[in-house]
Amino acid sequence: MIPDVLGYRLDDALSLLQKQGCRTSVIMTGPPRRNPDGLKRVVKMQTQGDQVILTVACEEKGKGGIHHGI
């Protein structure tokens, strides 16, 4: 069974999936005009055959979340 790693930090997600014997590939995505350098998190997860494809985005520091009123 493939673990659900949606929202995980990329390093943690890859480690967990590899321990389960999953082959993985990573697609980076981000906003069109900026290139945030925050923590990389899994924002989408899909399977294709025996491979798990992770779409990853960098967090923008100071954006969103309960601490910023959103």
Helices and strands as residue ranges (DSSP letters): H 10-19, E 23-29, E 40-48, E 51-58, G 66-68
